[in-house]
Amino acid sequence: MYFQLLKLILWPRTDEKPRELDFHPGVVNVISGASKTGKSAVIPIIDYCLASDKCAIPVGVIRENCSWFGIVIDTVEGHKLLARREPGDQQSTGDMVLIEADTIDVPHRIEGKDTTQSNVKKVLDRLAGLTNLGFDPESEAASQSRPSFRDLMAFTFQPQNIVANPDIMFFKADTSEHRDKLKTIFPYILQAVTAEVLQARHELDRLNRILRRREIDLRTLVTAGNAWRLEATSWVRQAIEFGLLPSDQVIPTEWPDIVDLLRGIVAANSEAAHPTIAGIDAALMRLRELRDEESKVAAELTQRRQRLSELRRLIESSDAYGSALRIQRDRLSISEWLKQLVPEDRPEDVVAALGEGGREKVEQLSDALSAIEVRLRTHPSVSDTLDKEILRLRAEAEASLIRLNEIKREIGLLERNSQQAKQAIDRFDRMERFLGRLEQALELYDKTDQSAGLRQQIDVLKAQIAELQRRVSEGEIQRKLRNAIDSIEATTGRLIPRLDAEWPEAPVRLMIQDLTVKVIRGTRDDYLWEIGSGANWLAYHVALTLALQTFFLSLPHHPVPGLLIYDQPSQVYFPRRTAGNQKTDPVTWRDQDVEAVRKVFALLGKQVAAANGRLQVIVLDHADEDVWGDLDNVVLAEQWRDHALVPHGWLEPDRPE
C-alpha cells in the first residue's frame, strides 16, 4: 500500500499559526533532539490521527497547548489531511476532519468536525483494500473479526518501549486482545489466506448449514417411511375391521399392491363402509338421516350468511360512492352563479373583459356544468333495491338456524336414548379418524417416495462443498504460509549481518504463534527473550520489520502501509555505562557505539533505496548528524536542540517546558 507521511500538524489553542513538521517521502527522515522535546509523542499523534480507539498522546505540555492534531498523507488517491480533536478529559474523541485534494493547504484553524473516527476507519480500510469478511464464519470473537487498517499498525510502529524489547516484537502486542487478533491476521497479511479464501470459507459455512438441514429432512422422511412400511399390513387389517374392505379380502404380499389397496380405501367415501350391526333399529336409521340433514342445513346456513355479508359490503360501498358524488355536486354547483355574473339587465361592459362573444362563452360553460350537476343528482340508492333481498335472506338464514338447532336437539335425544346409536357413532368416529390417519400416512409415503429429488440436492451440495474445500485447503494455506515465512526469514538472515548482532550467521525463525523470533545456533533454538544484550534485541527488531516490509512490497496491492517509524533505536547504546570496565578506553566505547548505530541508519537507507520510493522510514532519536551524517537516503527532518515539537511561543511564560 502506497502510504507516505508528508506532514505532522499541531493546531494551538490560541490564534497562532499551526505547527507543521514536514517529512520527505521515500527516504529515511530523522528527527534528532534532546530528551523531553516531544520525540516520543510523534508515534502516538500519528496513531491517534489514524483513528486509534484511544489517545496515547502524553498529557502535559502537548495536550494542554494543542486543540487539534493532524497529519497529511500521500496515497494512490492523492493527498489526504486527517485531523482529530484533542480529547480533553476523555480517553478519545470521534471528532475528525478529512480533507482530500491533489495538494493540501493546511487550514489556519479548524472550526469543527466534518466526519467521525468510524468514517475515517472505513476510508483507510478502503485504501488498504481489506476484505469485509471475518476469518471464522461461526465465531463472534473479536480476534476472528474482519481485518482492519488499525491491525496493520503492528507492522508500522516501533515505539521506544518496543524497538529493543525482548518480549514484544510488534506494536500493541503487549495486550491479549491485540496479540490474538495479530496471530489471526498474520496468514492474511502474508497472503496465505486471501479474500477469495475467506469468501469461500463463508460460502462453505452457508452450504454446510443447508446440507445439514437437507440431511435431517432426508433422515426424517426415510425413518418415517420405513416405520410406515412396517405398519402397512396393520392398516389393511383395520380397514377390514371397519368394513372398508370385504371380510374375505386377501392381503397382498407385494409392496406396490399394498399401497394401491390403501390408496383405494382413502379414495372411496366412508359411506362405502357397511358395518354389520345386528338389530339396527329405527332410532339408528333416524340418527343417520339427521346427520345427513344436519350437514345439509349447516351448509345452507353458511351460504346464506355469506350472501348477507356480501350484500352489506355492497350497500356500504354504494353509500360511500354516493357521498363522494354529493361532495362533488356541492363543489360544482356554480352554473347558476356563472349565469348571475351576466344577467340580462347587466350592462354590456360587465362582460367586455371576456372579449367578443363573452356572454355566449359563459352560457356554454354554465350549461355544461349544469349537465354534470344533473347527473350527480340522479345517483340511485342501491340500498332501496336490495332491502327486500336482505330481508328474504335474513328470514331464510333464521329458518335454517332454527332447523339446525331442532336437528341437534333431536340427535342429542336419540344418542342419549340409544346405546346402539352411541356405539355406532363411536365406531363411525373411529373409522373417520382411521381414514384421516391413513390419508396422512400415504402423504408421508409420497414425500418419502419423492426423496430422490432431495438426494439429488444433497449430492449437488456435496459437490459444491468439495470444490470449496479444495479452495480453502488447510494444506495449501500452510504451504503458502511456509513459503512466505521462508522468504521473510531469508531476508532477515541477510540483514542481520549488517547490524550489531552477536550471532550474525545464525538462521532466524519467525514464530507466528509466539509473535517473536527464534535464533538457531547449532542444536539450540533460542527465543528472543532468551538472548541477552539490547544490541541483539534491537538488531532483530530492525531486521524483521525491514524483512516484512520487503516481503509486502514484493506483492501487488498489499494492504500494509509502506511506512516504518522507529523511536529511540540508539537507546541501547547512548548512554552506555562503563562501570566495572575501567581498563576500557571510553573513547573506544564511544566509537563502537557510534559504529553500531550508524549500521542501523545505513541499513535503513539501503532498504528505502531498494524500495524505489515506496517505503518511507522515520527515526526519532537522540543521535545527531555526527552519527548518521553523510549516509545515502538519510535526511534530517528537524533537529530539536533549541526548540521542540510544541513551539515555545505556545507555552505560558511562567511554565517550564
Wavefront OBJ file of the C-alpha trace (Angstrom):
o trace
v 0.000 0.000 0.000
v 1.468 3.322 -1.049
v 1.277 5.423 2.110
v 3.745 8.254 2.786
v 3.624 10.741 5.629
v 4.096 14.316 4.381
v 3.245 16.459 7.409
v 2.512 16.305 11.091
v 0.430 19.286 12.252
v -0.451 20.753 15.635
v -3.132 23.430 15.964
v -2.736 25.669 19.031
v -5.492 26.729 21.393
v -4.546 30.338 20.625
v -4.826 32.150 17.302
v -1.214 31.455 16.314
v -0.474 29.599 13.119
v -0.331 25.782 13.300
v 2.936 23.944 13.833
v 3.883 21.950 10.717
v 6.525 19.240 10.694
v 7.463 18.184 7.139
v 8.656 14.730 6.063
v 10.269 13.583 2.838
v 8.730 10.599 1.014
v 10.814 7.587 0.025
v 13.773 8.251 2.357
v 14.854 7.912 5.985
v 13.646 11.003 7.874
v 15.464 11.694 11.127
v 14.163 13.896 13.923
v 17.104 14.405 16.220
v 16.740 16.056 19.575
v 17.314 16.085 23.266
v 15.107 14.471 25.870
v 11.719 15.991 26.716
v 11.353 17.701 23.353
v 8.363 15.608 22.232
v 10.009 12.924 20.070
v 8.164 10.096 21.763
v 4.836 11.853 21.151
v 5.180 11.630 17.364
v 4.053 7.997 17.058
v 1.041 8.465 19.392
v -0.011 11.594 17.442
v 0.185 9.782 14.096
v -1.594 6.769 15.562
v -4.342 8.985 17.012
v -4.895 10.705 13.666
v -5.132 7.278 12.036
v -8.328 6.650 14.047
v -6.992 4.746 17.046
v -9.534 3.857 19.715
v -7.629 5.619 22.497
v -5.458 8.696 22.690
v -1.951 7.761 23.825
v -0.520 11.267 23.356
v 1.272 12.162 26.611
v -0.625 14.503 28.911
v 1.038 17.754 29.850
v 2.552 20.364 27.553
v 1.418 18.846 24.245
v -2.223 18.147 25.039
v -2.666 21.297 27.126
v -1.462 23.579 24.319
v -2.965 21.833 21.280
v -6.604 21.861 20.211
v -6.296 19.558 17.169
v -3.704 17.110 15.839
v -3.305 16.243 12.189
v -1.280 14.503 9.512
v -1.073 14.819 5.739
v -0.549 11.552 3.891
v 0.142 10.765 0.260
v -1.841 7.855 -1.195
v -2.727 6.451 -4.605
v -5.825 8.671 -4.445
v -3.837 11.828 -3.733
v -3.180 13.781 -0.571
v -5.394 13.469 2.491
v -5.412 15.543 5.656
v -6.608 13.681 8.737
v -7.169 15.833 11.823
v -8.599 14.867 15.214
v -9.697 16.934 18.166
v -7.707 16.836 21.418
v -9.920 14.711 23.714
v -9.587 16.756 26.906
v -10.517 14.644 29.918
v -11.802 11.802 27.745
v -9.757 8.846 26.536
v -10.505 9.830 22.957
v -12.983 11.658 20.763
v -14.582 10.696 17.482
v -14.475 14.266 16.114
v -12.321 14.304 12.983
v -11.728 16.293 9.820
v -10.933 14.716 6.456
v -9.723 16.888 3.563
v -8.856 15.302 0.212
v -7.098 17.096 -2.647
v -4.199 16.841 -5.059
v -2.336 19.288 -2.818
v -3.408 20.109 0.718
v -3.412 23.673 2.021
v -3.245 23.380 5.791
v -6.052 25.499 7.290
v -5.085 28.127 9.842
v -7.769 26.906 12.214
v -10.195 24.001 12.395
v -13.639 25.211 13.329
v -15.332 21.858 13.813
v -15.560 18.278 12.693
v -16.802 17.185 9.277
v -16.510 13.431 9.800
v -16.030 10.829 12.509
v -13.442 8.302 13.578
v -15.555 5.408 12.249
v -15.842 7.041 8.810
v -12.080 7.607 8.670
v -11.559 3.935 9.525
v -13.731 2.996 6.554
v -11.703 5.271 4.267
v -8.439 3.728 5.476
v -9.837 0.191 5.132
v -10.831 1.005 1.569
v -7.416 2.457 0.759
v -5.790 -0.713 2.077
v -8.171 -2.872 0.041
v -9.109 -5.001 3.055
v -11.825 -7.621 2.900
v -15.126 -7.156 4.709
v -15.300 -10.818 5.725
v -14.328 -12.261 9.076
v -11.847 -15.089 9.461
v -14.218 -17.594 11.073
v -17.872 -17.519 9.925
v -19.007 -19.420 13.022
v -17.164 -17.302 15.587
v -18.158 -13.937 17.025
v -14.853 -13.441 18.859
v -13.128 -10.108 18.239
v -9.939 -11.909 17.235
v -11.828 -13.588 14.366
v -13.463 -10.413 13.072
v -12.593 -8.865 9.724
v -9.119 -7.321 9.313
v -8.916 -3.553 9.677
v -6.394 -0.859 8.890
v -5.854 -0.475 12.631
v -4.498 -4.032 12.784
v -1.807 -3.113 10.256
v -0.195 -0.607 12.621
v 1.523 -3.582 14.268
v 3.854 -3.672 11.251
v 4.417 0.091 11.090
v 5.218 1.487 14.545
v 8.204 0.632 16.732
v 7.863 2.956 19.753
v 10.533 3.370 22.393
v 9.193 0.626 24.649
v 9.158 -1.932 21.803
v 12.046 -1.182 19.439
v 14.500 -3.112 21.633
v 12.078 -5.153 23.734
v 12.974 -8.846 24.119
v 9.388 -9.839 24.984
v 7.353 -7.844 22.467
v 8.124 -7.685 18.776
v 5.080 -5.848 17.399
v 3.180 -2.663 18.251
v 0.445 -3.208 20.874
v 1.177 -6.931 21.055
v 1.531 -6.497 24.804
v -2.270 -6.844 25.225
v -4.027 -10.179 24.780
v -6.701 -8.678 22.522
v -4.181 -7.361 20.000
v -1.982 -10.456 20.276
v -4.885 -12.768 19.408
v -6.001 -10.600 16.502
v -2.443 -10.276 15.178
v -1.955 -14.048 15.214
v -5.253 -14.423 13.357
v -4.479 -11.903 10.607
v -0.862 -12.998 10.037
v -1.753 -15.620 7.372
v -3.905 -12.977 5.650
v -1.129 -10.382 5.814
v 1.285 -12.918 4.337
v -1.391 -13.704 1.693
v -1.576 -17.383 2.538
v -5.235 -16.636 3.242
v -6.697 -14.346 0.572
v -10.026 -12.550 0.296
v -11.123 -15.316 -2.090
v -10.315 -17.947 0.537
v -12.314 -16.041 3.173
v -15.236 -15.760 0.774
v -15.007 -19.498 0.094
v -14.984 -20.160 3.853
v -18.170 -18.179 4.323
v -19.818 -19.862 1.349
v -18.666 -23.234 2.673
v -20.221 -22.461 6.044
v -23.516 -21.493 4.375
v -23.616 -24.633 2.218
v -22.761 -26.867 5.188
v -25.702 -25.436 7.118
v -28.010 -26.109 4.161
v -26.578 -29.624 3.768
v -27.208 -30.423 7.434
v -30.836 -29.319 7.096
v -31.325 -31.378 3.923
v -29.784 -34.468 5.506
v -32.025 -34.097 8.570
v -35.066 -33.805 6.278
v -33.995 -36.902 4.370
v -33.362 -38.927 7.537
v -36.778 -37.912 8.869
v -38.507 -38.988 5.670
v -36.618 -42.257 5.405
v -37.198 -43.125 9.068
v -40.900 -42.327 8.822
v -41.182 -44.253 5.545
v -39.511 -47.343 6.992
v -41.763 -47.265 10.030
v -44.810 -46.872 7.781
v -43.850 -49.902 5.691
v -43.809 -51.998 8.846
v -47.306 -50.782 9.752
v -48.842 -51.110 6.281
v -50.277 -54.613 6.875
v -51.961 -53.498 10.093
v -53.593 -50.622 8.131
v -55.189 -53.181 5.787
v -56.447 -55.293 8.707
v -58.031 -52.258 10.364
v -59.751 -51.363 7.075
v -61.294 -54.867 7.002
v -62.480 -54.470 10.600
v -64.184 -51.149 9.785
v -65.871 -52.649 6.779
v -63.904 -50.519 4.332
v -62.727 -53.776 2.736
v -64.644 -57.036 2.454
v -64.047 -59.585 5.203
v -62.614 -62.075 2.696
v -60.058 -59.556 1.374
v -56.689 -61.219 0.780
v -53.783 -59.086 1.994
v -51.281 -58.657 -0.882
v -47.656 -59.654 -0.400
v -46.118 -57.188 -2.877
v -45.483 -53.651 -1.609
v -46.924 -51.775 -4.649
v -50.147 -53.821 -4.361
v -50.485 -52.929 -0.664
v -50.015 -49.223 -1.434
v -52.581 -49.333 -4.260
v -55.087 -51.079 -1.983
v -54.662 -48.440 0.725
v -54.985 -45.632 -1.825
v -58.274 -47.142 -2.944
v -59.556 -47.124 0.637
v -58.752 -43.400 1.030
v -60.212 -42.517 -2.368
v -63.525 -44.261 -1.529
v -66.132 -42.417 0.541
v -66.606 -43.507 4.107
v -70.213 -44.133 3.154
v -68.986 -47.186 1.280
v -68.348 -48.876 4.590
v -71.030 -51.361 5.550
v -70.608 -52.311 9.176
v -72.918 -55.235 10.018
v -74.671 -54.136 13.180
v -77.279 -56.722 14.052
v -80.726 -55.457 15.003
v -80.188 -51.877 13.854
v -83.389 -50.099 14.917
v -85.406 -47.131 13.746
v -83.582 -44.764 16.088
v -80.259 -45.569 14.398
v -81.771 -45.075 10.954
v -83.258 -41.771 12.078
v -79.912 -40.725 13.559
v -78.183 -41.267 10.240
v -80.857 -39.257 8.438
v -80.493 -36.454 10.974
v -76.711 -36.424 10.479
v -77.171 -36.035 6.754
v -79.764 -33.293 7.189
v -77.562 -31.535 9.750
v -74.728 -31.305 7.231
v -77.086 -30.036 4.517
v -78.749 -27.378 6.708
v -75.378 -26.204 8.080
v -74.112 -25.734 4.523
v -77.227 -23.749 3.547
v -76.891 -21.543 6.632
v -73.248 -20.812 5.822
v -74.139 -19.932 2.223
v -76.913 -17.524 3.233
v -74.737 -15.803 5.835
v -72.062 -15.335 3.200
v -74.551 -13.732 0.792
v -75.836 -11.404 3.528
v -72.290 -10.308 4.271
v -71.637 -9.581 0.596
v -74.845 -7.535 0.278
v -73.909 -5.438 3.308
v -70.499 -4.694 1.792
v -72.209 -3.716 -1.498
v -74.528 -1.276 0.275
v -71.644 0.264 2.233
v -69.670 0.766 -0.983
v -72.670 2.325 -2.707
v -73.282 4.736 0.169
v -69.631 5.779 0.142
v -69.817 6.385 -3.611
v -72.984 8.462 -3.202
v -71.352 10.600 -0.540
v -68.447 11.263 -2.857
v -70.824 12.292 -5.636
v -72.698 14.672 -3.359
v -69.452 16.322 -2.339
v -68.575 16.793 -5.999
v -72.054 18.140 -6.733
v -71.759 20.713 -3.939
v -68.356 21.759 -5.214
v -69.595 22.038 -8.825
v -72.860 23.971 -8.170
v -71.553 27.014 -9.899
v -73.616 27.013 -13.088
v -76.227 29.368 -11.638
v -73.526 31.538 -10.129
v -71.937 31.958 -13.547
v -75.250 32.964 -15.063
v -75.750 35.510 -12.313
v -72.456 37.157 -13.314
v -74.001 38.204 -16.645
v -77.749 38.869 -16.072
v -79.806 40.187 -18.903
v -80.105 43.624 -17.324
v -76.289 43.933 -16.739
v -74.675 46.489 -18.980
v -72.642 45.033 -21.760
v -69.397 46.388 -20.280
v -69.650 43.812 -17.430
v -68.558 41.064 -19.815
v -66.456 43.222 -22.019
v -63.342 41.774 -20.439
v -64.296 38.362 -21.814
v -63.829 39.609 -25.337
v -66.014 39.059 -28.328
v -68.805 36.542 -27.705
v -68.109 36.606 -23.972
v -71.763 36.162 -22.927
v -72.137 33.108 -25.196
v -68.993 31.519 -23.703
v -70.306 31.942 -20.173
v -73.655 30.420 -21.108
v -71.988 27.425 -22.790
v -69.822 26.757 -19.730
v -72.848 27.130 -17.421
v -74.878 24.648 -19.490
v -72.055 22.099 -19.424
v -71.707 22.360 -15.635
v -75.468 22.132 -15.228
v -75.489 18.822 -17.149
v -72.840 17.389 -14.827
v -74.786 18.523 -11.750
v -77.924 16.820 -13.081
v -76.069 13.522 -13.400
v -74.777 13.880 -9.863
v -78.290 14.444 -8.523
v -79.687 11.346 -10.251
v -77.386 8.802 -8.466
v -79.677 5.911 -7.412
v -79.621 4.421 -3.913
v -78.602 0.758 -4.036
v -79.916 0.087 -0.551
v -83.511 0.746 -1.725
v -83.359 -2.061 -4.280
v -81.588 -4.577 -2.007
v -83.598 -4.189 1.175
v -86.127 -6.762 0.080
v -83.400 -9.285 -0.818
v -81.669 -8.718 2.520
v -84.910 -9.335 4.425
v -85.532 -12.527 2.434
v -82.047 -13.893 3.065
v -82.204 -12.971 6.730
v -85.512 -14.837 7.110
v -84.122 -17.894 5.326
v -80.978 -17.823 7.496
v -83.051 -17.611 10.669
v -85.208 -20.513 9.468
v -82.083 -22.589 8.725
v -80.668 -21.778 12.148
v -83.921 -22.814 13.848
v -83.997 -26.053 11.859
v -80.346 -26.774 12.677
v -80.981 -26.343 16.395
v -84.004 -28.663 16.162
v -81.903 -31.317 14.454
v -79.169 -31.043 17.080
v -81.708 -31.405 19.882
v -83.213 -34.491 18.248
v -79.784 -36.015 17.681
v -78.888 -35.417 21.306
v -82.125 -37.060 22.440
v -81.622 -40.100 20.210
v -77.995 -40.509 21.294
v -78.979 -40.407 24.949
v -81.783 -42.933 24.445
v -79.990 -45.436 22.197
v -76.950 -47.361 23.389
v -76.661 -48.911 19.956
v -76.610 -45.448 18.416
v -73.799 -44.442 20.707
v -71.792 -47.487 19.702
v -72.442 -46.818 16.055
v -71.431 -43.179 16.442
v -68.265 -44.203 18.225
v -67.498 -46.715 15.511
v -68.173 -44.118 12.821
v -65.880 -41.570 14.526
v -63.104 -44.125 14.892
v -63.450 -45.049 11.249
v -63.198 -41.386 10.237
v -60.083 -40.947 12.367
v -58.627 -44.104 10.831
v -59.224 -42.780 7.332
v -57.624 -39.452 8.298
v -54.529 -41.155 9.682
v -54.299 -43.410 6.658
v -54.528 -40.436 4.301
v -51.794 -38.611 6.221
v -49.618 -41.727 6.200
v -49.988 -42.031 2.436
v -48.987 -38.375 2.012
v -45.900 -39.033 4.116
v -45.123 -42.073 1.974
v -45.430 -39.934 -1.151
v -42.935 -37.467 0.315
v -40.594 -40.338 1.150
v -41.013 -41.706 -2.313
v -40.065 -38.280 -3.691
v -36.846 -38.210 -1.659
v -34.922 -38.809 -4.861
v -35.098 -35.052 -5.512
v -33.825 -34.374 -2.009
v -30.998 -36.851 -2.514
v -30.102 -35.069 -5.735
v -29.961 -31.726 -3.894
v -27.674 -33.300 -1.289
v -25.366 -34.661 -3.994
v -25.143 -31.201 -5.622
v -24.394 -29.569 -2.256
v -21.691 -32.134 -1.503
v -20.058 -31.492 -4.873
v -20.066 -27.722 -4.273
v -18.658 -28.230 -0.765
v -15.904 -30.486 -2.076
v -14.894 -27.828 -4.612
v -14.838 -25.121 -1.936
v -12.850 -27.340 0.410
v -10.170 -27.653 -2.249
v -10.024 -23.848 -2.429
v -9.726 -23.475 1.346
v -7.464 -26.452 1.815
v -5.560 -26.052 5.067
v -2.673 -27.913 3.484
v -2.470 -25.354 0.672
v -2.758 -22.474 3.136
v 0.062 -23.891 5.256
v 2.203 -24.367 2.138
v 1.741 -20.708 1.118
v 2.316 -19.579 4.683
v 5.510 -21.579 4.929
v 6.783 -20.137 1.629
v 6.073 -16.590 2.819
v 7.757 -17.194 6.169
v 10.770 -18.758 4.428
v 11.121 -15.639 2.278
v 10.911 -13.327 5.315
v 13.358 -15.454 7.303
v 15.792 -15.468 4.400
v 15.641 -11.672 4.117
v 16.057 -11.322 7.889
v 19.088 -13.592 7.712
v 20.640 -11.381 5.032
v 20.036 -8.200 7.030
v 21.261 -9.365 10.447
v 24.991 -9.434 9.466
v 24.737 -5.723 8.598
v 23.778 -4.933 12.195
v 25.432 -5.291 15.572
v 24.096 -8.802 16.315
v 26.015 -11.344 18.367
v 25.405 -14.267 16.007
v 25.145 -12.715 12.531
v 25.283 -16.030 10.670
v 22.700 -17.859 12.800
v 19.422 -18.577 10.957
v 16.330 -16.775 12.206
v 12.858 -18.298 12.523
v 9.648 -16.238 12.623
v 7.276 -17.753 15.202
v 3.782 -16.502 14.401
v 2.068 -18.199 17.325
v 4.537 -16.568 19.714
v 4.835 -13.308 17.728
v 8.604 -13.309 18.050
v 11.702 -14.861 16.500
v 13.983 -17.749 17.299
v 17.707 -17.804 16.685
v 19.029 -21.191 15.562
v 22.519 -21.836 16.914
v 23.656 -25.394 16.324
v 21.451 -27.606 18.456
v 19.915 -24.651 20.309
v 16.759 -22.786 19.366
v 16.584 -19.620 21.447
v 13.640 -17.269 21.605
v 14.433 -13.565 21.507
v 13.677 -13.214 25.217
v 16.254 -15.924 25.947
v 19.012 -13.946 24.274
v 20.830 -11.262 26.188
v 22.011 -7.789 25.103
v 19.887 -4.856 23.976
v 22.006 -4.739 20.819
v 20.708 -8.175 19.821
v 17.118 -7.230 20.570
v 17.396 -4.055 18.505
v 19.053 -5.894 15.602
v 16.290 -8.482 15.330
v 13.550 -5.861 15.631
v 15.036 -3.761 12.837
v 15.899 -6.726 10.621
v 12.498 -8.389 10.952
v 10.448 -5.227 10.387
v 12.507 -4.407 7.298
v 12.204 -8.008 6.056
v 8.429 -7.857 6.448
v 8.265 -4.586 4.501
v 10.452 -6.113 1.793
v 8.013 -9.009 1.517
v 4.980 -6.692 1.499
v 6.478 -4.517 -1.242
v 7.166 -7.586 -3.377
v 3.441 -8.289 -3.617
v 0.977 -6.274 -5.720
v -1.696 -4.339 -3.827
v -0.540 -5.333 -0.382
v -2.574 -3.674 2.417
v 0.239 -2.816 4.873
v 1.423 0.824 4.546
v 4.952 1.299 3.230
v 5.921 3.190 6.380
v 8.172 2.396 9.359
v 8.663 4.640 12.391
v 11.348 3.847 14.979
v 11.567 5.716 18.263
v 14.968 5.821 20.018
v 16.693 2.847 18.310
v 20.034 4.078 19.725
v 18.830 3.857 23.327
v 20.736 0.595 23.833
v 23.987 2.422 23.008
v 23.629 6.008 24.275
v 24.463 6.440 27.052
v 26.350 3.236 27.692
v 27.700 2.558 31.135
v 31.355 1.707 31.566
v 31.270 0.903 35.266
v 33.197 -2.231 36.052
v 35.261 -1.874 32.910
v 37.792 0.685 33.996
v 40.522 -0.605 31.676
v 38.415 0.080 28.595
v 39.029 3.396 26.909
v 35.761 5.435 26.999
v 36.609 6.804 23.573
v 36.737 3.259 22.206
v 33.335 2.578 23.713
v 32.070 5.741 22.061
v 33.457 4.746 18.663
v 31.962 1.244 18.922
v 28.563 2.636 19.847
v 28.595 5.156 17.014
v 29.537 2.435 14.561
v 26.711 0.173 15.745
v 24.121 2.948 15.487
v 25.489 4.002 12.126
v 24.923 0.452 10.869
v 21.250 0.767 11.719
v 20.866 4.015 9.779
v 22.914 2.712 6.860
v 20.735 -0.391 6.576
v 17.573 1.707 6.691
v 18.939 3.932 3.924
v 19.769 0.950 1.693
v 16.340 -0.603 2.182
v 14.426 2.565 1.262
v 16.625 2.901 -1.814
v 15.813 -0.680 -2.815
v 12.110 0.083 -2.417
v 12.282 2.744 -5.165
v 10.308 5.372 -3.279
v 7.580 3.056 -1.981
v 8.990 2.813 1.563
v 9.351 5.707 3.976
v 11.206 5.440 7.303
v 11.053 7.938 10.175
v 13.557 7.727 13.028
v 13.148 9.691 16.263
v 16.449 9.653 18.118
v 18.976 11.419 20.298
v 21.714 10.649 17.791
v 22.631 13.646 15.662
v 24.318 14.009 12.293
v 27.679 13.225 13.822
v 26.437 9.630 13.991
v 24.408 9.125 10.813
v 25.519 12.035 8.637
v 26.641 11.513 5.027
v 24.650 8.279 4.670
v 22.697 7.807 1.457
v 18.916 8.310 1.642
v 19.098 9.534 5.257
v 17.933 13.144 5.691
v 17.342 15.433 8.626
v 13.657 16.322 9.029
v 14.202 18.571 12.066
v 16.686 18.972 14.862
v 15.227 19.736 18.272
v 18.075 21.214 20.251
v 16.941 24.786 20.760
v 13.251 24.103 20.071
v 10.783 21.232 20.407
v 7.641 19.716 18.953
v 5.480 22.354 20.662
v 6.751 25.877 19.875
v 7.990 27.868 22.870
v 5.621 30.693 21.988
v 2.628 28.486 22.755
v 3.707 27.915 26.343
v 2.676 30.048 29.270
v 5.549 32.415 30.279
v 5.925 31.037 33.784
v 5.599 27.437 32.767
v 8.666 25.210 32.279
v 8.892 23.073 29.176
l 1 2 3 4 5 6 7 8 9 10 11 12 13 14 15 16 17 18 19 20 21 22 23 24 25 26 27 28 29 30 31 32 33 34 35 36 37 38 39 40 41 42 43 44 45 46 47 48 49 50 51 52 53 54 55 56 57 58 59 60 61 62 63 64 65 66 67 68 69 70 71 72 73 74 75 76 77 78 79 80 81 82 83 84 85 86 87 88 89 90 91 92 93 94 95 96 97 98 99 100 101 102 103 104 105 106 107 108 109 110 111 112 113 114 115 116 117 118 119 120 121 122 123 124 125 126 127 128 129 130 131 132 133 134 135 136 137 138 139 140 141 142 143 144 145 146 147 148 149 150 151 152 153 154 155 156 157 158 159 160 161 162 163 164 165 166 167 168 169 170 171 172 173 174 175 176 177 178 179 180 181 182 183 184 185 186 187 188 189 190 191 192 193 194 195 196 197 198 199 200 201 202 203 204 205 206 207 208 209 210 211 212 213 214 215 216 217 218 219 220 221 222 223 224 225 226 227 228 229 230 231 232 233 234 235 236 237 238 239 240 241 242 243 244 245 246 247 248 249 250 251 252 253 254 255 256 257 258 259 260 261 262 263 264 265 266 267 268 269 270 271 272 273 274 275 276 277 278 279 280 281 282 283 284 285 286 287 288 289 290 291 292 293 294 295 296 297 298 299 300 301 302 303 304 305 306 307 308 309 310 311 312 313 314 315 316 317 318 319 320 321 322 323 324 325 326 327 328 329 330 331 332 333 334 335 336 337 338 339 340 341 342 343 344 345 346 347 348 349 350 351 352 353 354 355 356 357 358 359 360 361 362 363 364 365 366 367 368 369 370 371 372 373 374 375 376 377 378 379 380 381 382 383 384 385 386 387 388 389 390 391 392 393 394 395 396 397 398 399 400 401 402 403 404 405 406 407 408 409 410 411 412 413 414 415 416 417 418 419 420 421 422 423 424 425 426 427 428 429 430 431 432 433 434 435 436 437 438 439 440 441 442 443 444 445 446 447 448 449 450 451 452 453 454 455 456 457 458 459 460 461 462 463 464 465 466 467 468 469 470 471 472 473 474 475 476 477 478 479 480 481 482 483 484 485 486 487 488 489 490 491 492 493 494 495 496 497 498 499 500 501 502 503 504 505 506 507 508 509 510 511 512 513 514 515 516 517 518 519 520 521 522 523 524 525 526 527 528 529 530 531 532 533 534 535 536 537 538 539 540 541 542 543 544 545 546 547 548 549 550 551 552 553 554 555 556 557 558 559 560 561 562 563 564 565 566 567 568 569 570 571 572 573 574 575 576 577 578 579 580 581 582 583 584 585 586 587 588 589 590 591 592 593 594 595 596 597 598 599 600 601 602 603 604 605 606 607 608 609 610 611 612 613 614 615 616 617 618 619 620 621 622 623 624 625 626 627 628 629 630 631 632 633 634 635 636 637 638 639 640 641 642 643 644 645 646 647 648 649 650 651 652 653 654 655 656 657
